[in-house]
């Protein structure tokens, strides 16, 4: 087995008997060339101890390792000795020059600086520093097109024309468009493609992700920008990596190594997280530059978060509605999960598929139902949120209030009108949005900004305030962080306080605690201390092809479960003669009889059967309940 270098790829020549080694390391097979190859240094290093290495490949490996070490340092650098042209009266901050220097050494880069550090200025700095860039396409959310136009007019030093595409194809050197209008532009090459708020592309099946991918394939240079590259879980990052460098980030290797991917009996699950320290090291060593406010702006205080609970007693009706909805949903989902498990236990594939479909449908309906009760809760507490803001305005000059629903925003605006209030939601056009921001930032008599979390959560600068109050919460922690960072960004000189006003004991009160916990996985992949700079092959988790085994029941417990099922199915004639009202209900009937008719139960069948009979405990004799550890109650 021999490792050689071919251009920018590592090629492994091996015999058929040796095929397991490159395959396990993550090499890809080329049927046309009949050899294994990879563009990833970590993968090549994984076979270094097993293969003869050509002199050229050995030199390439040494050079790549040293380059990665330098990249790791540059990825978090706070300054760089590089001359980047800037307009008179303007200057890049030291860490912004370092970000530009990092990008200048690459054909593809992910600028993942924490929000508020000026990623837009860094992208424009790349244009200023590289005269070979003659055509630029900027893709951003609709709400940021005006901001991009303003920043380009302010920072661009080269004689390039700039235009915003609003359904047409402008004749300009730099074209700015939004995701929704992109399909109206011809897919054509560009010297530089800039994609702002690139986390919008986390879903590889979405049409906008596919369309941006077409433009990315034709671009000479690619810059993706987002302060939240991972909103919830590592799998969301892969579509961005696939646009930047698909050869170095093959999907299955990424999924099994960093997403704890496993194959259950009915399909693959990519929602996990694994090897996060190695993921961050490899990102920084190859294409990601990311600096945190705490690292590069020591004078900028960190954010503080508080939960402001409202008395549960004053909202008893709201809490009762939430509890009833949750109880109803839990009961329905429990019944459907039981039907699914029982179908699996008896090997009824058709019934299993039906149960899974019903379960998915119920989860979807449950989300809608809980969204409705959360909406009702937000409306109910809106007056109290307004009262809270009024109290805050006695000691601070300005406050930002974030909500989710339009009618909640409207209620807050109406209640706070006397304090000088502006609002920004998805209903507003670009002109009105910019006017609201400008007025809040510059007018001392405009003391309250009320915005929707989605529409006002990206791209805006609202540093006139240092206090953010959330009247509602978003399901996604990344969206909350985005909204917070409208305040915690360059230009902010005060400590930023973030408050969540929730009804004590409500769903939102629980979310206010759990959403922060989700950020731990994101931080581990992006922001924790970087592990050893030496590249190493991350260890993929073992692939499992089955569900986790059910809890093991001993022989007496299994027999007791079977006896209980036979009693409920009416097959125990002696017991049936002396007891009335015994039997299964609804969905349990067919599965219960199937289990009752079996001569013995497997561990999975016994486990599913125990779960099913628990709700029929009042129909069963005490000795069976004792054996199974079930308690007679109610």
C-alpha positions in Angstrom: 0.0 0.0 0.0 1.5 3.4 -1.1 0.4 7.0 -0.4 1.3 9.5 -3.2 0.3 13.0 -4.0 -1.7 14.0 -7.1 -2.3 17.7 -7.3 -4.3 18.7 -4.2 -5.4 15.1 -3.5 -3.8 12.3 -1.5 -4.0 9.0 -3.5 -3.7 5.6 -1.8 -2.7 2.6 -4.0 -3.6 -0.6 -2.4 -4.6 -4.2 -3.1 -8.1 -5.5 -2.9 -7.2 -7.3 0.4 -6.1 -4.0 1.9 -9.4 -2.1 1.0 -10.7 -2.1 4.6 -7.9 0.3 5.7 -8.6 3.3 3.4 -12.3 2.7 3.7 -12.2 2.8 7.5 -10.1 6.0 7.4 -12.6 7.8 5.1 -10.9 7.6 1.7 -13.1 7.7 -1.3 -12.9 5.1 -4.1 -12.5 6.3 -7.7 -13.8 3.6 -10.1 -12.4 5.4 -13.1 -8.9 5.6 -11.7 -9.2 2.5 -9.6 -7.6 4.0 -6.5 -8.6 5.5 -3.2 -8.3 9.3 -2.7 -9.0 12.1 -0.3 -8.5 15.8 -0.1 -8.6 15.8 3.7 -5.3 15.9 5.7 -6.7 14.1 8.7 -7.9 11.2 6.6 -4.5 10.9 4.9 -2.7 11.0 8.2 -4.9 8.1 9.5 -3.2 5.7 7.0 0.3 7.1 7.4 1.4 4.3 9.7 0.1 1.6 7.4 1.4 2.8 4.0 4.7 3.5 2.2 4.8 7.3 1.7 6.3 8.7 -1.5 8.8 11.6 -0.9 6.4 14.1 -2.6 3.5 12.9 -0.4 5.7 13.0 2.7 6.7 16.6 2.0 3.1 17.5 1.3 1.9 16.1 4.6 4.6 18.0 6.5 3.7 21.2 4.7 0.0 20.6 5.3 0.4 19.9 9.0 2.5 23.1 9.4 -0.1 25.1 7.4 -2.9 23.8 9.7 -1.0 24.9 12.7 -0.6 28.3 11.3 -4.3 28.3 10.3 -5.3 27.5 13.9 -3.5 30.5 15.1 -4.8 32.8 12.4 -8.4 31.5 12.9 -8.6 33.3 16.2 -6.0 36.0 15.7 -6.7 39.4 17.1 -4.4 41.3 14.8 -2.5 40.9 11.5 0.3 42.8 9.8 -1.5 43.4 6.5 -2.2 46.6 4.6 -5.9 46.8 3.6 -7.1 49.9 1.8 -9.7 51.9 3.7 -11.5 55.1 3.0 -10.2 58.4 4.5 -11.4 58.7 8.1 -12.2 55.0 8.4 -9.9 52.2 9.7 -10.3 48.4 10.2 -10.0 47.2 13.8 -6.9 44.9 14.3 -9.0 41.7 14.5 -10.8 42.7 11.3 -7.5 42.9 9.5 -6.7 39.5 10.8 -9.9 38.1 9.4 -9.2 39.6 6.0 -5.7 38.1 6.1 -7.2 34.7 6.9 -9.6 34.9 4.0 -7.0 36.2 1.5 -5.1 32.9 1.9 -8.1 30.8 0.8 -10.5 30.1 -2.0 -13.3 29.5 0.5 -13.8 30.8 4.0 -16.5 30.8 6.7 -16.4 34.1 8.6 -18.1 33.0 11.8 -17.1 35.9 14.1 -19.5 36.4 16.9 -22.3 38.8 16.0 -21.5 42.5 16.3 -17.8 42.3 15.3 -18.3 43.6 11.8 -18.3 40.7 9.4 -19.7 42.9 6.6 -16.7 45.2 6.8 -14.4 42.2 6.7 -16.0 41.0 3.5 -15.7 44.5 1.9 -12.1 44.6 3.0 -11.4 41.4 1.0 -12.7 43.2 -2.1 -10.6 46.3 -1.3 -7.4 44.1 -0.8 -7.7 42.0 -4.0 -7.8 43.9 -7.3 -8.4 40.6 -9.2 -12.0 40.6 -7.8 -14.0 42.4 -10.5 -17.5 40.8 -10.1 -19.2 40.2 -6.8 -22.6 38.7 -5.9 -23.9 39.4 -2.3 -26.8 37.2 -1.1 -28.4 38.3 2.1 -31.8 38.4 3.9 -34.2 41.0 2.4 -34.0 43.2 5.5 -30.2 43.6 5.0 -30.0 44.7 1.4 -30.1 48.4 2.4 -27.5 47.9 5.1 -25.2 46.2 2.6 -25.6 49.0 0.1 -24.8 51.6 2.7 -21.7 49.7 4.0 -20.4 49.2 0.4 -20.9 52.9 -0.4 -19.1 53.8 2.9 -16.2 51.3 2.8 -15.5 50.4 -0.8 -12.2 52.0 -2.0 -12.1 50.6 -5.5 -14.0 52.2 -8.5 -16.7 49.6 -8.7 -20.4 50.1 -9.3 -22.9 48.7 -6.8 -26.6 47.9 -7.3 -29.4 46.1 -5.6 -31.3 43.5 -7.6 -35.1 43.7 -7.1 -36.3 41.2 -9.6 -34.0 42.3 -12.4 -30.3 41.8 -13.3 -28.5 45.0 -12.7 -25.5 46.0 -14.8 -23.1 46.5 -11.9 -19.8 45.2 -10.6 -21.3 44.4 -7.2 -24.8 43.0 -7.2 -26.8 42.7 -3.9 -29.8 40.4 -3.8 -31.8 38.5 -1.2 -32.6 34.8 -1.0 -36.2 35.2 -2.2 -35.1 37.1 -5.3 -32.1 35.0 -6.2 -34.0 32.7 -8.6 -34.6 35.7 -10.9 -30.9 36.1 -11.5 -29.1 34.0 -14.1 -26.7 31.4 -12.6 -23.4 32.8 -13.7 -19.8 32.9 -12.5 -18.6 35.6 -10.1 -15.1 36.4 -8.9 -16.5 36.6 -5.3 -19.6 35.1 -3.8 -20.6 36.5 -0.4 -23.5 34.8 1.5 -24.6 36.7 4.6 -26.5 35.0 7.4 -25.5 31.7 5.8 -27.2 29.7 8.6 -30.3 30.2 6.4 -28.9 27.4 4.3 -28.9 24.8 7.1 -31.5 22.6 5.3 -29.9 20.9 2.3 -33.3 20.0 0.8 -34.5 23.6 0.8 -34.7 25.3 -2.7 -32.7 28.3 -1.6 -29.9 26.1 -0.4 -29.8 24.2 -3.7 -29.9 27.5 -5.6 -27.1 29.2 -3.6 -25.1 25.9 -4.1 -25.3 26.4 -7.9 -23.9 29.9 -7.7 -21.2 28.6 -5.2 -19.9 26.0 -7.7 -19.2 28.8 -10.3 -17.6 31.3 -8.0 -13.8 31.7 -7.8 -13.9 32.8 -4.2 -16.5 32.0 -1.7 -17.2 33.8 1.6 -20.0 32.5 3.8 -20.8 34.7 6.9 -22.8 33.9 10.0 -22.4 34.4 13.7 -24.5 31.3 14.3 -23.2 28.6 12.0 -24.9 26.0 14.2 -28.3 26.9 15.4 -29.2 23.6 17.1 -27.0 20.7 16.1 -23.8 20.0 14.1 -25.6 18.5 11.0 -26.9 22.0 10.2 -23.3 23.1 9.4 -22.7 20.5 6.7 -24.6 22.2 3.9 -22.3 25.3 4.3 -19.2 23.1 4.3 -20.4 21.3 1.2 -20.6 24.6 -0.6 -17.2 25.7 0.6 -15.1 22.5 0.1 -17.1 19.4 -0.7 -14.0 17.2 -1.2 -12.7 17.9 2.3 -16.1 17.4 4.0 -17.8 14.3 2.6 -21.3 13.9 4.1 -21.1 10.4 5.6 -17.7 10.9 7.2 -19.0 14.2 8.7 -22.3 12.6 9.9 -20.7 9.6 11.5 -17.8 11.5 13.0 -19.5 14.7 14.3 -23.2 14.0 14.4 -23.2 10.7 16.3 -25.1 9.2 13.3 -26.6 5.8 13.9 -28.9 3.6 11.9 -32.0 2.4 13.7 -34.1 -0.4 12.4 -36.1 2.2 10.4 -33.6 4.7 9.2 -30.6 7.0 9.9 -30.5 9.5 12.7 -28.2 12.6 12.3 -29.4 14.7 15.2 -26.6 13.9 17.7 -23.3 15.5 18.4 -19.8 13.9 18.8 -16.1 14.7 18.6 -16.9 18.5 18.9 -13.4 19.5 20.0 -12.0 17.9 16.9 -14.7 19.5 14.7 -13.7 22.9 15.9 -10.0 22.2 15.4 -10.6 21.0 11.8 -12.9 24.0 11.0 -10.3 26.5 12.2 -7.5 24.6 10.5 -9.1 24.6 7.1 -11.7 27.4 6.5 -13.3 29.0 9.6 -12.2 32.2 11.2 -14.1 32.9 14.4 -13.4 35.4 17.2 -15.5 36.1 20.2 -16.4 39.6 21.6 -14.8 38.6 24.9 -11.5 37.9 23.1 -11.2 40.9 20.8 -13.2 43.6 22.5 -12.1 43.5 26.1 -13.9 46.8 26.8 -17.2 45.3 25.7 -18.9 43.7 28.7 -20.4 40.3 28.3 -24.2 39.8 28.3 -26.1 39.0 31.4 -29.4 37.1 31.4 -32.3 37.3 33.8 -35.6 35.5 34.1 -38.4 37.8 35.3 -41.3 35.6 36.5 -44.9 36.8 36.7 -47.1 35.4 39.5 -48.8 32.2 38.5 -51.9 33.1 40.5 -52.8 36.0 38.2 -52.6 33.7 35.2 -54.3 30.5 36.5 -56.6 30.3 33.4 -53.7 30.4 31.0 -51.7 27.8 33.0 -54.7 25.6 33.1 -55.2 25.8 29.4 -51.5 24.9 28.9 -51.7 22.0 31.3 -54.8 20.6 29.7 -53.3 20.9 26.2 -50.0 19.3 27.4 -51.9 16.5 29.2 -54.0 15.7 26.1 -51.0 15.7 23.8 -49.0 13.5 26.2 -51.8 11.0 26.4 -52.2 10.8 22.7 -48.5 10.5 22.0 -48.1 7.9 24.7 -50.8 5.8 23.2 -49.4 6.1 19.7 -45.9 5.3 20.9 -47.2 2.2 22.6 -49.0 1.1 19.4 -45.7 1.6 17.6 -43.7 -0.4 20.1 -46.3 -3.2 20.3 -46.4 -3.5 16.5 -42.6 -3.7 16.4 -42.7 -6.3 19.2 -45.0 -8.6 17.3 -43.3 -8.0 14.0 -46.3 -6.3 12.3 -44.5 -4.0 9.8 -47.8 -2.6 8.3 -49.1 -1.7 11.7 -45.7 -0.3 12.7 -45.7 2.0 9.6 -49.2 3.2 10.3 -48.3 3.9 13.9 -45.2 5.9 12.9 -47.2 7.9 10.4 -49.9 8.6 13.0 -47.2 9.5 15.6 -45.5 12.0 13.2 -48.8 13.6 12.4 -49.7 13.9 16.0 -46.3 15.5 16.8 -47.0 18.1 14.1 -50.4 18.8 15.4 -49.0 19.0 18.9 -46.6 21.7 17.8 -49.5 23.7 16.4 -51.6 23.2 19.5 -48.8 24.3 21.9 -48.0 27.3 19.6 -51.7 28.4 20.0 -51.6 28.2 23.8 -48.2 29.9 23.9 -49.7 32.6 21.8 -52.6 33.0 24.1 -50.2 33.2 27.0 -48.2 35.9 25.3 -51.3 38.0 24.7 -52.4 37.5 28.3 -49.1 38.7 29.7 -48.5 41.6 27.3 -49.9 44.2 29.6 -47.6 43.0 32.4 -44.6 43.1 30.0 -45.6 46.7 29.2 -45.8 47.5 32.9 -42.4 46.0 33.4 -40.9 48.1 30.6 -42.5 51.2 32.0 -40.8 50.5 35.3 -37.5 50.0 33.5 -37.8 53.3 31.7 -37.8 55.1 35.0 -34.1 54.2 35.4 -32.8 53.7 31.8 -33.1 55.8 28.6 -34.1 53.2 26.1 -35.3 49.6 26.0 -35.7 47.0 23.2 -38.6 44.6 23.4 -38.7 41.4 21.3 -41.8 39.4 20.6 -42.9 36.7 18.1 -46.5 37.4 17.1 -47.7 40.5 15.3 -50.7 41.1 17.6 -48.4 40.9 20.6 -46.1 43.5 19.0 -49.2 45.7 18.3 -50.4 45.4 21.9 -47.0 46.4 23.3 -46.7 49.4 20.9 -50.1 50.6 21.9 -49.3 50.4 25.6 -45.9 52.1 25.3 -46.9 54.8 22.8 -46.4 57.6 25.4 -42.6 56.8 25.6 -41.9 57.3 21.9 -42.0 53.8 20.3 -41.0 52.4 16.9 -41.7 48.9 15.7 -40.2 46.5 13.1 -41.9 43.3 11.9 -42.1 41.3 8.7 -45.0 43.4 7.6 -42.7 46.5 7.1 -40.9 47.3 3.9 -37.2 48.1 3.8 -37.7 51.9 4.0 -39.9 51.7 7.0 -37.5 49.3 8.7 -34.5 51.5 8.2 -36.4 54.5 9.4 -37.4 52.7 12.6 -33.7 51.8 13.3 -32.4 55.2 12.5 -35.0 56.9 14.7 -34.4 54.7 17.6 -30.6 55.1 17.3 -30.6 58.9 16.9 -33.7 60.3 18.5 -33.5 60.6 22.3 -37.3 60.9 22.6 -37.7 57.5 20.9 -37.2 55.3 23.9 -38.7 52.0 23.0 -38.0 49.7 20.0 -40.5 46.7 19.6 -39.4 44.1 17.1 -40.3 40.6 16.0 -37.6 38.1 16.8 -37.3 36.9 13.2 -37.6 40.2 11.3 -35.5 42.3 13.8 -33.1 39.5 14.8 -30.4 39.8 12.1 -28.3 42.5 10.6 -29.5 45.5 12.6 -27.5 47.7 14.9 -29.5 48.9 18.0 -26.7 49.9 20.3 -28.6 53.0 21.6 -30.0 50.6 24.2 -28.3 48.2 26.5 -31.4 46.4 27.8 -33.4 43.8 25.9 -36.7 42.4 27.1 -38.2 39.3 25.5 -42.0 39.2 25.8 -41.9 35.8 24.0 -39.4 33.1 23.3 -38.4 31.4 20.1 -38.0 27.6 19.8 -34.5 28.0 18.4 -31.7 29.3 20.7 -29.7 30.6 17.8 -32.6 33.0 16.9 -32.6 34.3 20.5 -28.8 34.9 20.3 -29.2 36.7 17.0 -31.8 39.1 18.5 -29.7 39.7 21.6 -26.8 40.7 19.5 -28.6 43.6 17.8 -27.5 45.3 21.0 -24.3 43.5 22.0 -22.1 44.6 19.1 -19.5 47.2 18.0 -20.6 50.6 19.3 -22.0 49.2 22.5 -20.2 50.7 25.6 -22.5 49.5 28.4 -23.2 46.2 30.0 -26.0 44.4 28.1 -28.8 42.9 30.2 -31.2 40.4 28.6 -34.5 39.7 30.4 -37.1 37.1 29.7 -40.5 37.9 31.2 -42.4 34.6 31.7 -45.4 33.4 33.7 -44.1 31.2 36.5 -44.8 27.6 35.8 -45.6 28.2 32.1 -44.1 26.5 29.0 -42.1 29.7 28.3 -40.7 29.6 31.9 -39.4 26.1 31.2 -38.1 27.1 27.8 -36.2 30.1 29.2 -34.1 27.6 31.2 -33.8 24.8 28.6 -33.0 27.0 25.6 -29.8 28.2 27.3 -28.8 24.6 27.7 -28.9 24.0 23.9 -26.2 26.6 23.5 -23.7 24.2 25.2 -23.5 21.9 22.2 -23.0 24.9 19.9 -20.3 26.4 22.1 -18.5 23.1 22.3 -18.2 22.9 18.5 -17.3 26.6 18.0 -16.1 28.4 21.0 -14.5 26.1 23.7 -10.8 26.0 24.1 -9.2 24.6 21.0 -7.8 21.0 21.5 -4.2 20.0 20.6 -3.2 21.7 17.3 -1.9 18.4 15.9 -4.4 16.9 13.4 -5.8 13.6 14.4 -8.4 11.3 13.0 -11.6 11.7 15.0 -13.2 8.4 16.0 -16.6 7.9 14.5 -19.1 6.4 16.9 -20.0 2.8 16.3 -22.9 2.3 13.9 -25.9 0.5 15.4 -28.6 -1.1 13.2 -31.2 -1.6 15.9 -33.0 0.4 18.5 -31.5 0.3 22.0 -32.4 -3.0 23.7 -35.4 -2.8 26.0 -35.0 -3.1 29.8 -34.4 -6.8 30.6 -37.1 -8.6 32.6 -36.2 -11.7 34.5 -38.1 -15.0 33.9 -40.7 -14.3 36.7 -41.4 -10.8 35.4 -41.8 -12.0 31.8 -44.2 -14.8 33.0 -46.2 -12.2 35.0 -46.5 -9.9 32.0 -47.7 -12.9 29.9 -50.2 -13.9 32.6 -51.5 -10.3 32.8 -52.0 -10.1 29.1 -53.8 -13.4 29.0 -56.1 -12.2 31.8 -56.9 -8.9 29.9 -57.4 -10.9 26.7 -60.0 -13.1 28.4 -58.0 -16.3 27.9 -57.7 -17.1 31.6 -61.2 -18.6 32.0 -61.0 -19.0 35.8 -60.2 -15.4 36.4 -62.7 -14.2 33.7 -65.6 -16.0 35.5 -65.1 -14.2 38.7 -64.2 -10.7 37.4 -66.2 -8.3 35.2 -65.0 -5.3 33.2 -61.7 -7.0 32.3 -60.2 -6.4 28.9 -58.2 -4.2 26.5 -59.4 -0.9 25.1 -59.1 0.6 21.6 -55.7 0.3 19.9 -54.4 -2.2 22.5 -56.9 -5.0 21.6 -55.3 -6.5 18.5 -51.8 -6.2 19.9 -52.8 -7.6 23.3 -54.5 -10.6 21.8 -51.4 -11.2 19.5 -49.2 -11.3 22.6 -51.6 -13.4 24.6 -51.7 -16.1 21.9 -48.0 -16.5 21.8 -46.4 -19.5 23.6 -43.7 -17.2 25.0 -42.5 -13.6 24.9 -39.2 -12.2 23.7 -37.5 -9.5 25.8 -38.8 -6.7 23.6 -42.3 -8.2 23.6 -42.3 -8.5 27.4 -41.0 -4.9 27.8 -43.7 -3.5 25.5 -46.3 -5.7 27.2 -45.4 -4.4 30.6 -45.8 -0.8 29.4 -49.2 -1.6 27.9 -50.6 -3.4 30.9 -49.5 -0.6 33.4 -52.7 1.3 32.5 -54.9 -1.7 33.3 -53.4 -2.3 36.7 -56.8 -2.0 38.5 -58.0 -5.0 36.5 -55.1 -7.3 37.6 -54.5 -9.3 40.7 -52.2 -8.0 43.4 -49.6 -10.8 43.1 -49.0 -9.9 39.4 -48.7 -6.2 40.3 -46.2 -7.0 43.0 -44.1 -9.1 40.7 -43.9 -6.3 38.2 -43.4 -3.5 40.7 -46.7 -1.8 39.7 -48.8 -0.1 42.4 -52.5 -0.1 42.7 -53.8 3.5 42.8 -56.8 5.6 41.9 
